[in-house]
Amino acid sequence: MPNDILILESFLPYRLMRLSEAVSREFAKAYHDRYGLTRPEWRVFATLGQYGTMTATAIGAHSAMHKTKVSRAVAALEKRKWLARETDPADRRVERLMLTKTGRTAYRAMVPVARDFERWLSQAMSAARFAELDYGIERLDEFVLGHARGS
């Protein structure tokens, strides 16, 4: 094979992107079927479930989502009464977002669904290999996000 041709199927960034999309779509079936959530709604919901109170900007940065997607997801979760907004007393331009009592209850019910999905994925390899994969993802995450090219 000539050296000036890139074989996408063996190019790690391409493989990671395809796998990420496939896993995300497969997991989306679990929370969409049960709760009717979109992927952006799930990401906002899960982020607030883990961290409690955050701004939309912080959620976007954490979940790598554009502010428009975050805004739409926030509005949808608020309409369901799963999310509440609170104006920051120190800076009235900033809104703090948090799950409501109903939202926290739904979040607690969804955690086992997410854990079951992760267990299902782990069946693709031995526990030792899955731990190695987790380690590799952590290292790549630190390398790429901690040392972004050109910055």
DSSP file (Angstrom, degrees, kcal/mol; ACC not computed):
  #  RESIDUE AA STRUCTURE BP1 BP2  ACC     N-H-->O    O-->H-N    N-H-->O    O-->H-N    TCO  KAPPA ALPHA  PHI   PSI    X-CA   Y-CA   Z-CA
    1    1 A M              0   0    0      0, 0.0     4,-0.0     0, 0.0     0, 0.0   0.000 360.0 360.0 360.0 130.8    0.0    0.0    0.0
    2    2 A P    >   -     0   0    0      0, 0.0     3,-1.2     0, 0.0     0, 0.0  -0.272 360.0-127.2 -60.7 147.6    1.4    3.4   -0.9
    3    3 A N  T 3  S+     0   0    0      1,-0.3     0, 0.0     3,-0.0     0, 0.0   0.608 104.1  65.9 -73.1 -12.5    2.5    5.6    2.0
    4    4 A D  T 3  S+     0   0    0      2,-0.0     2,-0.5     0, 0.0    -1,-0.3   0.245  85.9  85.3 -96.3  14.5    0.4    8.5    0.8
    5    5 A I    <   -     0   0    0     -3,-1.2     2,-0.6    -4,-0.0     0, 0.0  -0.963  69.1-145.9-115.7 131.6   -2.9    6.7    1.3
    6    6 A L        -     0   0    0     -2,-0.5     2,-1.0     5,-0.0     3,-0.1  -0.854   6.2-148.0 -97.6 120.3   -4.6    6.7    4.7
    7    7 A I    >   -     0   0    0     -2,-0.6     3,-1.9     1,-0.2     4,-0.5  -0.770   9.7-163.8 -88.4 101.7   -6.5    3.5    5.5
    8    8 A L  G >  S+     0   0    0     -2,-1.0     3,-1.5     1,-0.3     7,-0.3   0.857  82.6  63.8 -57.9 -39.0   -9.3    4.8    7.7
    9    9 A E  G 3  S+     0   0    0      1,-0.3    -1,-0.3    -3,-0.1    -2,-0.0   0.644 112.7  35.8 -64.5 -13.8  -10.2    1.4    9.1
   10   10 A S  G <  S+     0   0    0     -3,-1.9     2,-0.7     5,-0.0    -1,-0.3   0.310  91.4 105.9-117.5   6.6   -6.8    1.3   10.8
   11   11 A F    X>  -     0   0    0     -3,-1.5     4,-2.3    -4,-0.5     3,-0.6  -0.798  65.9-144.3 -90.4 114.3   -6.5    5.0   11.6
   12   12 A L  H 3> S+     0   0    0     -2,-0.7     4,-2.9     1,-0.2     5,-0.3   0.852  94.5  52.2 -52.8 -48.4   -7.0    5.3   15.4
   13   13 A P  H 3> S+     0   0    0      0, 0.0     4,-2.1     0, 0.0    -1,-0.2   0.911 113.1  46.3 -56.6 -40.5   -8.9    8.7   15.4
   14   14 A Y  H <> S+     0   0    0     -3,-0.6     4,-2.5     2,-0.2    -2,-0.2   0.922 112.9  49.2 -65.9 -44.0  -11.4    7.3   12.8
   15   15 A R  H  X S+     0   0    0     -4,-2.3     4,-2.5    -7,-0.3     5,-0.2   0.903 111.3  49.3 -63.0 -42.0  -11.8    4.1   14.7
   16   16 A L  H  X S+     0   0    0     -4,-2.9     4,-2.8    -5,-0.2    -1,-0.2   0.908 111.0  50.1 -63.7 -42.0  -12.5    5.9   18.0
   17   17 A M  H  X S+     0   0    0     -4,-2.1     4,-2.4    -5,-0.3    -2,-0.2   0.936 112.6  46.3 -61.9 -47.6  -15.0    8.2   16.3
   18   18 A R  H  X S+     0   0    0     -4,-2.5     4,-2.4     1,-0.2    -2,-0.2   0.922 115.3  46.3 -62.3 -44.5  -16.9    5.3   14.8
   19   19 A L  H  X S+     0   0    0     -4,-2.5     4,-2.9     2,-0.2     5,-0.3   0.922 111.1  52.2 -64.8 -44.0  -16.9    3.3   18.0
   20   20 A S  H  X S+     0   0    0     -4,-2.8     4,-2.6     1,-0.2    -2,-0.2   0.924 111.6  46.6 -58.1 -46.2  -18.0    6.3   20.0
   21   21 A E  H  X S+     0   0    0     -4,-2.4     4,-2.6     2,-0.2    -1,-0.2   0.922 113.6  48.3 -62.2 -45.0  -20.9    7.0   17.7
   22   22 A A  H  X S+     0   0    0     -4,-2.4     4,-2.3     2,-0.2    -2,-0.2   0.918 114.1  45.3 -63.8 -44.7  -22.0    3.3   17.7
   23   23 A V  H  X S+     0   0    0     -4,-2.9     4,-2.8     2,-0.2     5,-0.2   0.920 113.4  50.5 -65.4 -43.4  -21.8    3.0   21.5
   24   24 A S  H  X S+     0   0    0     -4,-2.6     4,-2.2    -5,-0.3    -2,-0.2   0.913 111.9  47.1 -61.6 -43.9  -23.6    6.3   22.0
   25   25 A R  H  X S+     0   0    0     -4,-2.6     4,-1.1     2,-0.2    -1,-0.2   0.912 113.2  49.0 -63.4 -42.6  -26.4    5.2   19.6
   26   26 A E  H  X S+     0   0    0     -4,-2.3     4,-0.7     1,-0.2     3,-0.5   0.919 113.6  45.2 -65.3 -43.8  -26.7    1.9   21.3
   27   27 A F  H >X S+     0   0    0     -4,-2.8     4,-1.4     1,-0.2     3,-0.9   0.860 103.8  65.1 -67.6 -34.2  -26.9    3.4   24.8
   28   28 A A  H 3X S+     0   0    0     -4,-2.2     4,-2.9     1,-0.3     5,-0.4   0.836  92.8  62.8 -57.4 -32.6  -29.3    6.0   23.6
   29   29 A K  H 3X S+     0   0    0     -4,-1.1     4,-2.2    -3,-0.5     5,-0.3   0.900 100.9  53.0 -58.6 -39.8  -31.8    3.2   23.0
   30   30 A A  H <X S+     0   0    0     -3,-0.9     4,-1.2    -4,-0.7    -2,-0.2   0.933 118.7  31.3 -64.9 -48.1  -31.8    2.4   26.7
   31   31 A Y  H  X S+     0   0    0     -4,-1.4     4,-2.4     2,-0.2     6,-0.9   0.792 119.3  53.0 -85.8 -25.7  -32.6    5.9   27.9
   32   32 A H  H  X S+     0   0    0     -4,-2.9     4,-2.0    -5,-0.3    -3,-0.2   0.931 110.2  47.7 -71.3 -43.7  -34.7    7.0   25.0
   33   33 A D  H  < S+     0   0    0     -4,-2.2    -2,-0.2    -5,-0.4    -1,-0.2   0.887 121.7  36.0 -63.0 -39.0  -37.0    3.9   25.2
   34   34 A R  H  < S+     0   0    0     -4,-1.2    -2,-0.2    -5,-0.3    -1,-0.2   0.884 139.0  10.5 -81.3 -39.9  -37.5    4.3   29.0
   35   35 A Y  H  < S-     0   0    0     -4,-2.4    -3,-0.2    -5,-0.1    -2,-0.2   0.481  88.8-121.1-125.2  -5.8  -37.5    8.1   29.3
   36   36 A G     <  +     0   0    0     -4,-2.0     2,-0.2    -5,-0.5    -4,-0.2   0.749  57.1 155.6  70.5  22.9  -37.8    9.7   25.8
   37   37 A L        -     0   0    0     -6,-0.9    -1,-0.2    -9,-0.1     2,-0.1  -0.586  37.3-136.5 -85.2 144.3  -34.5   11.6   26.2
   38   38 A T     >  -     0   0    0     -2,-0.2     4,-2.6     1,-0.1     5,-0.2  -0.428  33.7-100.5 -83.2 169.8  -32.3   12.7   23.4
   39   39 A R  H  > S+     0   0    0      2,-0.2     4,-2.4     1,-0.2     5,-0.2   0.937 124.2  47.2 -60.8 -46.6  -28.5   12.3   23.5
   40   40 A P  H  > S+     0   0    0      0, 0.0     4,-2.4     0, 0.0     5,-0.2   0.916 112.4  50.5 -61.7 -39.8  -28.0   16.0   24.5
   41   41 A E  H  > S+     0   0    0      1,-0.2     4,-2.9     2,-0.2    -2,-0.2   0.921 110.3  50.1 -62.1 -42.4  -30.7   15.8   27.1
   42   42 A W  H  X S+     0   0    0     -4,-2.6     4,-3.4     1,-0.2     5,-0.3   0.930 110.2  50.2 -60.1 -45.2  -29.1   12.7   28.6
   43   43 A R  H  X S+     0   0    0     -4,-2.4     4,-2.0     2,-0.2    -2,-0.2   0.905 114.2  43.4 -63.5 -42.3  -25.7   14.4   28.7
   44   44 A V  H  X S+     0   0    0     -4,-2.4     4,-2.6     2,-0.2     5,-0.2   0.947 116.5  48.6 -65.0 -47.7  -27.1   17.4   30.5
   45   45 A F  H  X S+     0   0    0     -4,-2.9     4,-2.3    -5,-0.2    -2,-0.2   0.925 114.0  44.7 -58.1 -49.6  -29.2   15.3   32.8
   46   46 A A  H  X S+     0   0    0     -4,-3.4     4,-2.0     2,-0.2    -1,-0.2   0.872 112.0  52.9 -66.4 -37.4  -26.3   12.9   33.7
   47   47 A T  H  X S+     0   0    0     -4,-2.0     4,-2.9    -5,-0.3     5,-0.3   0.936 112.7  43.4 -64.0 -46.4  -23.9   15.8   34.2
   48   48 A L  H  X S+     0   0    0     -4,-2.6     4,-2.5     1,-0.2    51,-0.2   0.871 110.7  56.6 -67.4 -35.0  -26.2   17.5   36.6
   49   49 A G  H  < S+     0   0    0     -4,-2.3    -1,-0.2    -5,-0.2    -2,-0.2   0.885 115.3  37.8 -61.3 -37.9  -27.0   14.2   38.3
   50   50 A Q  H  < S+     0   0    0     -4,-2.0    -2,-0.2    -5,-0.1    -1,-0.2   0.926 129.7  27.6 -77.7 -46.7  -23.3   13.7   39.0
   51   51 A Y  H  < S-     0   0    0     -4,-2.9     2,-0.8     1,-0.2    -3,-0.2   0.604  87.5-147.5 -99.6 -12.8  -22.2   17.3   39.8
   52   52 A G     <  +     0   0    0     -4,-2.5     2,-0.4    -5,-0.3    -1,-0.2  -0.738  69.7  26.9  86.5-113.4  -25.3   18.9   41.2
   53   53 A T  S    S+     0   0    0     -2,-0.8     2,-0.3    45,-0.1    45,-0.2  -0.746  72.3 148.9 -95.1 130.9  -25.5   22.6   40.4
   54   54 A M  B     -A   97   0A   0     43,-2.1    43,-3.5    -2,-0.4     2,-0.2  -0.958  42.4-109.9-149.3 163.8  -23.7   23.9   37.3
   55   55 A T     >  -     0   0    0     -2,-0.3     4,-2.1    41,-0.2     5,-0.2  -0.589  34.0-113.3 -89.4 162.5  -24.0   26.6   34.7
   56   56 A A  H  > S+     0   0    0     39,-0.5     4,-2.6     1,-0.2     5,-0.2   0.878 119.0  55.3 -62.2 -37.0  -25.0   25.8   31.1
   57   57 A T  H  > S+     0   0    0      1,-0.2     4,-2.2     2,-0.2    -1,-0.2   0.914 108.1  47.5 -62.1 -43.5  -21.5   26.9   30.0
   58   58 A A  H  > S+     0   0    0      2,-0.2     4,-2.5     1,-0.2    -1,-0.2   0.881 111.2  51.1 -66.7 -38.0  -19.9   24.5   32.4
   59   59 A I  H  X S+     0   0    0     -4,-2.1     4,-2.7     2,-0.2     6,-0.2   0.931 109.9  50.4 -63.7 -44.8  -22.1   21.7   31.2
   60   60 A G  H  X>S+     0   0    0     -4,-2.6     5,-1.7     1,-0.2     4,-0.8   0.908 112.3  46.6 -59.2 -43.6  -21.2   22.4   27.6
   61   61 A A  H  <5S+     0   0    0     -4,-2.2     3,-0.4     1,-0.2    -1,-0.2   0.910 114.7  47.2 -65.9 -42.6  -17.5   22.4   28.5
   62   62 A H  H  <5S+     0   0    0     -4,-2.5    -2,-0.2     1,-0.2    -1,-0.2   0.893 121.4  35.0 -66.1 -40.7  -17.8   19.1   30.4
   63   63 A S  H  <5S-     0   0    0     -4,-2.7    -1,-0.2    -5,-0.2    -2,-0.2   0.377 103.9-123.1 -99.4   4.2  -19.9   17.3   27.8
   64   64 A A  T  <5 +     0   0    0     -4,-0.8     2,-0.4    -3,-0.4    -3,-0.2   0.895  62.8 143.5  54.8  44.3  -18.2   18.8   24.7
   65   65 A M      < -     0   0    0     -5,-1.7    -1,-0.2    -6,-0.2    -2,-0.1  -0.897  55.6-108.8-115.6 145.7  -21.6   20.1   23.5
   66   66 A H    >>  -     0   0    0     -2,-0.4     4,-2.1     1,-0.1     3,-0.5  -0.363  32.8-114.3 -65.9 148.5  -22.3   23.3   21.6
   67   67 A K  H 3> S+     0   0    0      1,-0.2     4,-2.6     2,-0.2     5,-0.2   0.795 114.7  58.8 -59.8 -29.6  -24.2   25.9   23.7
   68   68 A T  H 3> S+     0   0    0      2,-0.2     4,-2.3     1,-0.2    -1,-0.2   0.919 107.2  46.0 -65.5 -42.9  -27.2   25.7   21.4
   69   69 A K  H <> S+     0   0    0     -3,-0.5     4,-2.4     2,-0.2    -2,-0.2   0.902 113.3  49.8 -65.9 -40.6  -27.6   21.9   22.1
   70   70 A V  H  X S+     0   0    0     -4,-2.1     4,-2.8     2,-0.2    -2,-0.2   0.934 110.4  50.7 -62.3 -45.2  -27.1   22.5   25.8
   71   71 A S  H  X S+     0   0    0     -4,-2.6     4,-2.3     1,-0.2    -2,-0.2   0.909 111.6  46.5 -60.4 -44.9  -29.8   25.3   25.8
   72   72 A R  H  X S+     0   0    0     -4,-2.3     4,-2.2     2,-0.2    -1,-0.2   0.907 113.4  49.2 -65.0 -41.1  -32.3   23.1   24.0
   73   73 A A  H  X S+     0   0    0     -4,-2.4     4,-2.5     2,-0.2     5,-0.2   0.910 110.3  50.9 -64.9 -41.9  -31.6   20.2   26.3
   74   74 A V  H  X S+     0   0    0     -4,-2.8     4,-2.5     1,-0.2    -2,-0.2   0.929 110.5  49.3 -60.4 -46.1  -32.0   22.4   29.4
   75   75 A A  H  X S+     0   0    0     -4,-2.3     4,-2.2     1,-0.2    -1,-0.2   0.902 111.9  48.6 -61.4 -41.7  -35.4   23.8   28.1
   76   76 A A  H  X S+     0   0    0     -4,-2.2     4,-1.4     2,-0.2    -1,-0.2   0.908 113.1  46.4 -66.0 -42.2  -36.6   20.2   27.4
   77   77 A L  H  <>S+     0   0    0     -4,-2.5     5,-2.6     1,-0.2     6,-0.9   0.865 112.0  51.6 -68.8 -35.1  -35.6   19.0   30.9
   78   78 A E  H ><5S+     0   0    0     -4,-2.5     3,-1.2    -5,-0.2    -2,-0.2   0.899 106.2  54.5 -66.6 -40.1  -37.1   22.1   32.5
   79   79 A K  H 3<5S+     0   0    0     -4,-2.2    -1,-0.2     1,-0.3    -2,-0.2   0.846 106.9  51.3 -61.5 -34.2  -40.4   21.4   30.6
   80   80 A R  T 3<5S-     0   0    0     -4,-1.4    -1,-0.3    -5,-0.1    -2,-0.2   0.549 115.9-118.7 -77.6  -7.6  -40.4   17.9   32.1
   81   81 A K  T < 5S+     0   0    0     -3,-1.2    22,-0.4    -4,-0.3    21,-0.3   0.766  86.0 114.8  71.4  27.5  -39.9   19.4   35.6
   82   82 A W  S   <S+     0   0    0     -5,-2.6    18,-1.7    20,-0.2     2,-0.4   0.557  71.4  44.7 -97.9 -12.8  -36.6   17.6   35.9
   83   83 A L  E     -B   99   0A   0     -6,-0.9     2,-0.3    16,-0.3    16,-0.2  -0.976  63.1-165.4-136.6 144.2  -34.5   20.7   36.0
   84   84 A A  E     -B   98   0A   0     14,-3.1    14,-2.1    -2,-0.4     2,-0.4  -0.942  11.4-142.1-128.0 152.3  -34.7   24.1   37.7
   85   85 A R  E     -B   97   0A   0     -2,-0.3     2,-0.4    12,-0.2    12,-0.2  -0.875  13.7-173.5-112.1 146.2  -32.9   27.3   37.1
   86   86 A E  E     -B   96   0A   0     10,-2.3    10,-3.7    -2,-0.4     2,-0.2  -0.987  25.3-123.8-140.1 128.7  -31.7   29.7   39.8
   87   87 A T  E     -B   95   0A   0     -2,-0.4     8,-0.2     8,-0.2     5,-0.1  -0.528  31.0-115.7 -72.2 134.3  -30.2   33.2   39.2
   88   88 A D        -     0   0    0      6,-2.9     3,-0.4     3,-0.5     6,-0.3  -0.579  17.7-148.2 -70.3 121.7  -26.8   33.6   40.7
   89   89 A P  S    S+     0   0    0      0, 0.0     3,-0.3     0, 0.0    -1,-0.2   0.801  97.0  51.6 -64.1 -27.3  -27.1   36.3   43.4
   90   90 A A  S    S+     0   0    0      1,-0.3     2,-0.3     2,-0.0    -2,-0.1   0.787 126.9  19.9 -79.2 -27.7  -23.5   37.4   42.8
   91   91 A D    >   -     0   0    0     -3,-0.4     3,-2.4     3,-0.2    -3,-0.5  -0.807  66.5-163.9-146.0  98.3  -24.0   37.8   39.1
   92   92 A R  T 3  S+     0   0    0     -2,-0.3    -1,-0.1    -3,-0.3    -2,-0.0   0.582  87.5  66.8 -64.2 -10.1  -27.6   38.1   37.9
   93   93 A R  T 3  S+     0   0    0     -6,-0.1     2,-0.4    -5,-0.0    -1,-0.3   0.649  90.4  78.9 -80.6 -15.5  -26.5   37.2   34.3
   94   94 A V    <   -     0   0    0     -3,-2.4    -6,-2.9    -6,-0.3     2,-0.5  -0.782  65.2-158.3-100.9 133.8  -25.6   33.7   35.4
   95   95 A E  E     - B   0  87A   0     -2,-0.4   -39,-0.5    -8,-0.2     2,-0.4  -0.937   7.9-146.9-110.7 132.5  -28.1   30.9   35.9
   96   96 A R  E     - B   0  86A   0    -10,-3.7   -10,-2.3    -2,-0.5     2,-0.4  -0.819  16.1-153.5 -93.8 134.3  -27.3   27.9   38.0
   97   97 A L  E     +AB  54  85A   0    -43,-3.5   -43,-2.1    -2,-0.4     2,-0.3  -0.881  21.1 161.1-111.7 141.3  -29.0   24.7   36.9
   98   98 A M  E     - B   0  84A   0    -14,-2.1   -14,-3.1    -2,-0.4     2,-0.2  -0.986  40.8 -97.8-152.6 157.7  -29.9   21.8   39.1
   99   99 A L  E     - B   0  83A   0     -2,-0.3   -16,-0.3   -16,-0.2   -17,-0.1  -0.532  37.3-130.5 -75.3 144.4  -32.1   18.7   39.0
  100  100 A T     >  -     0   0    0    -18,-1.7     4,-2.9    -2,-0.2     5,-0.2  -0.252  35.5 -92.8 -79.1 177.6  -35.4   19.0   40.8
  101  101 A K  H  > S+     0   0    0      2,-0.2     4,-2.0     1,-0.2     5,-0.1   0.917 131.9  48.6 -59.2 -42.6  -36.6   16.4   43.3
  102  102 A T  H  > S+     0   0    0    -21,-0.3     4,-2.2     1,-0.2    -1,-0.2   0.902 111.4  50.2 -63.3 -41.7  -38.4   14.6   40.4
  103  103 A G  H  > S+     0   0    0    -22,-0.4     4,-2.5     2,-0.2    -2,-0.2   0.894 109.2  50.5 -64.0 -41.5  -35.3   14.9   38.3
  104  104 A R  H  X S+     0   0    0     -4,-2.9     4,-2.6     2,-0.2    -1,-0.2   0.881 109.7  51.4 -64.9 -37.5  -33.1   13.4   41.0
  105  105 A T  H  X S+     0   0    0     -4,-2.0     4,-1.7    -5,-0.2    -2,-0.2   0.928 111.8  46.4 -64.0 -44.8  -35.5   10.5   41.4
  106  106 A A  H  X S+     0   0    0     -4,-2.2     4,-1.5     2,-0.2    -2,-0.2   0.893 111.4  52.9 -63.9 -39.6  -35.4    9.8   37.7
  107  107 A Y  H  X S+     0   0    0     -4,-2.5     4,-1.7     1,-0.2     3,-0.4   0.938 107.2  50.4 -61.7 -47.3  -31.6   10.1   37.8
  108  108 A R  H  < S+     0   0    0     -4,-2.6    -1,-0.2     1,-0.3    -2,-0.2   0.853 110.9  50.4 -60.7 -33.6  -31.3    7.5   40.6
  109  109 A A  H  < S+     0   0    0     -4,-1.7     4,-0.5     1,-0.2    -1,-0.3   0.784 110.7  50.0 -73.2 -26.3  -33.5    5.2   38.5
  110  110 A M  H  X S+     0   0    0     -4,-1.5     4,-2.1    -3,-0.4     3,-0.3   0.740  90.8  76.9 -85.9 -23.5  -31.3    5.7   35.5
  111  111 A V  H  X S+     0   0    0     -4,-1.7     4,-2.5     1,-0.2     5,-0.2   0.918  95.2  48.8 -55.0 -47.5  -28.0    5.0   37.1
  112  112 A P  H  > S+     0   0    0      0, 0.0     4,-2.6     0, 0.0    -1,-0.2   0.859 108.0  55.7 -63.2 -31.6  -28.5    1.2   37.2
  113  113 A V  H  > S+     0   0    0     -4,-0.5     4,-1.9    -3,-0.3    -2,-0.2   0.925 110.3  45.3 -62.7 -44.3  -29.6    1.3   33.5
  114  114 A A  H  X S+     0   0    0     -4,-2.1     4,-2.3     2,-0.2    -1,-0.2   0.909 113.3  49.3 -65.8 -42.9  -26.2    3.0   32.7
  115  115 A R  H  X S+     0   0    0     -4,-2.5     4,-2.4     1,-0.2    -2,-0.2   0.894 109.5  52.0 -65.0 -39.1  -24.3    0.5   34.8
  116  116 A D  H  X S+     0   0    0     -4,-2.6     4,-2.4     2,-0.2    -1,-0.2   0.901 109.1  50.9 -62.5 -40.2  -26.0   -2.4   33.2
  117  117 A F  H  X S+     0   0    0     -4,-1.9     4,-2.4     2,-0.2    -2,-0.2   0.921 109.8  49.3 -63.8 -43.1  -25.1   -1.0   29.7
  118  118 A E  H  X S+     0   0    0     -4,-2.3     4,-2.2     1,-0.2    -1,-0.2   0.902 110.3  51.2 -63.1 -40.1  -21.5   -0.7   30.8
  119  119 A R  H  X S+     0   0    0     -4,-2.4     4,-0.7     2,-0.2    -1,-0.2   0.902 108.3  52.5 -62.1 -40.5  -21.5   -4.3   32.1
  120  120 A W  H >< S+     0   0    0     -4,-2.4     3,-1.1     1,-0.2    -2,-0.2   0.932 109.7  48.5 -60.0 -46.3  -22.9   -5.4   28.8
  121  121 A L  H >< S+     0   0    0     -4,-2.4     3,-2.0     1,-0.3    -1,-0.2   0.884 103.2  61.8 -60.4 -38.8  -20.1   -3.6   26.9
  122  122 A S  H >< S+     0   0    0     -4,-2.2     3,-1.4     1,-0.3    -1,-0.3   0.686  86.3  75.2 -65.6 -16.1  -17.5   -5.2   29.2
  123  123 A Q  T << S+     0   0    0     -3,-1.1    -1,-0.3    -4,-0.7    -2,-0.2   0.624  75.6  79.7 -70.0 -11.4  -18.6   -8.7   28.0
  124  124 A A  T <  S+     0   0    0     -3,-2.0     2,-0.3    -4,-0.2    -1,-0.3   0.683 108.3   7.4 -68.8 -16.7  -16.7   -8.0   24.8
  125  125 A M  S <  S-     0   0    0     -3,-1.4    -1,-0.0    -4,-0.2     5,-0.0  -0.944  93.9 -71.9-155.2 171.6  -13.4   -8.9   26.5
  126  126 A S     >  -     0   0    0     -2,-0.3     4,-2.6     1,-0.1     5,-0.2  -0.217  48.3-108.1 -66.0 162.3  -12.0  -10.3   29.7
  127  127 A A  H  > S+     0   0    0      1,-0.2     4,-2.2     2,-0.2     5,-0.1   0.879 121.1  52.4 -59.7 -38.6  -12.1   -8.2   32.9
  128  128 A A  H  > S+     0   0    0      2,-0.2     4,-2.0     1,-0.2    -1,-0.2   0.918 110.7  46.4 -65.6 -43.0   -8.3   -7.7   32.6
  129  129 A R  H  > S+     0   0    0      2,-0.2     4,-2.6     1,-0.2    -2,-0.2   0.886 110.9  52.9 -66.3 -38.2   -8.6   -6.4   29.0
  130  130 A F  H  X S+     0   0    0     -4,-2.6     4,-2.5     2,-0.2    -1,-0.2   0.899 108.9  49.7 -64.0 -39.4  -11.5   -4.2   29.9
  131  131 A A  H  X S+     0   0    0     -4,-2.2     4,-2.4     2,-0.2    -1,-0.2   0.892 110.4  50.6 -64.7 -39.3   -9.3   -2.7   32.7
  132  132 A E  H  X S+     0   0    0     -4,-2.0     4,-2.8     2,-0.2    -2,-0.2   0.902 109.6  50.7 -63.5 -41.2   -6.5   -2.2   30.2
  133  133 A L  H  X S+     0   0    0     -4,-2.6     4,-2.7     2,-0.2    -2,-0.2   0.932 110.0  49.6 -61.0 -45.8   -8.9   -0.4   27.8
  134  134 A D  H  X S+     0   0    0     -4,-2.5     4,-2.3     1,-0.2    -2,-0.2   0.915 111.6  49.2 -58.7 -44.1  -10.1    1.8   30.6
  135  135 A Y  H  X S+     0   0    0     -4,-2.4     4,-2.4     2,-0.2    -2,-0.2   0.926 111.3  49.4 -61.0 -46.1   -6.4    2.6   31.4
  136  136 A G  H  X S+     0   0    0     -4,-2.8     4,-2.5     1,-0.2    -2,-0.2   0.891 110.0  50.3 -62.5 -40.9   -5.7    3.4   27.8
  137  137 A I  H  X S+     0   0    0     -4,-2.7     4,-2.8     2,-0.2    -1,-0.2   0.917 109.9  51.2 -64.1 -42.6   -8.7    5.7   27.4
  138  138 A E  H  X S+     0   0    0     -4,-2.3     4,-2.6    -5,-0.2    -2,-0.2   0.933 111.3  47.3 -58.9 -46.2   -7.6    7.6   30.6
  139  139 A R  H  X S+     0   0    0     -4,-2.4     4,-2.7     2,-0.2    -2,-0.2   0.927 114.0  46.7 -63.1 -45.1   -4.1    8.1   29.2
  140  140 A L  H  X S+     0   0    0     -4,-2.5     4,-3.1     2,-0.2     5,-0.4   0.906 111.6  52.1 -63.3 -40.9   -5.4    9.2   25.8
  141  141 A D  H  X>S+     0   0    0     -4,-2.8     4,-2.4    -5,-0.2     5,-0.6   0.944 113.1  43.7 -59.5 -49.6   -7.9   11.5   27.5
  142  142 A E  H  X5S+     0   0    0     -4,-2.6     4,-1.7    -5,-0.2     5,-0.3   0.912 116.5  48.1 -62.1 -42.9   -5.1   13.1   29.6
  143  143 A F  H  X5S+     0   0    0     -4,-2.7     4,-1.1    -5,-0.2    -2,-0.2   0.940 119.9  34.7 -64.8 -50.1   -2.7   13.3   26.6
  144  144 A V  H  <5S+     0   0    0     -4,-3.1    -2,-0.2     2,-0.2    -3,-0.2   0.939 127.6  35.4 -75.8 -47.7   -5.1   14.9   24.1
  145  145 A L  H ><5S+     0   0    0     -4,-2.4     3,-0.5    -5,-0.4    -3,-0.2   0.828 122.3  45.8 -77.6 -30.7   -7.2   17.1   26.5
  146  146 A G  H 3<<S+     0   0    0     -4,-1.7    -1,-0.2    -5,-0.6    -3,-0.2   0.728 125.7  29.6 -82.6 -21.7   -4.3   18.0   28.7
  147  147 A H  T 3< S-     0   0    0     -4,-1.1    -1,-0.2    -5,-0.3    -2,-0.1  -0.359  81.6-171.3-134.0  53.0   -1.8   18.7   25.9
  148  148 A A    X   -     0   0    0     -3,-0.5     3,-2.0     1,-0.1    -3,-0.1  -0.184  36.9 -98.0 -52.6 134.6   -4.0   19.9   23.1
  149  149 A R  T 3  S+     0   0    0      1,-0.3    -1,-0.1     2,-0.2    -5,-0.0  -0.250 103.4  10.1 -56.8 133.8   -2.0   20.3   19.9
  150  150 A G  T 3         0   0    0     -3,-0.1    -1,-0.3     1,-0.1    -2,-0.1   0.449 360.0 360.0  80.0   0.1   -0.8   23.7   19.2
  151  151 A S    <         0   0    0     -3,-2.0    -2,-0.2    -4,-0.1    -3,-0.1   0.446 360.0 360.0-110.5 360.0   -1.8   25.2   22.5
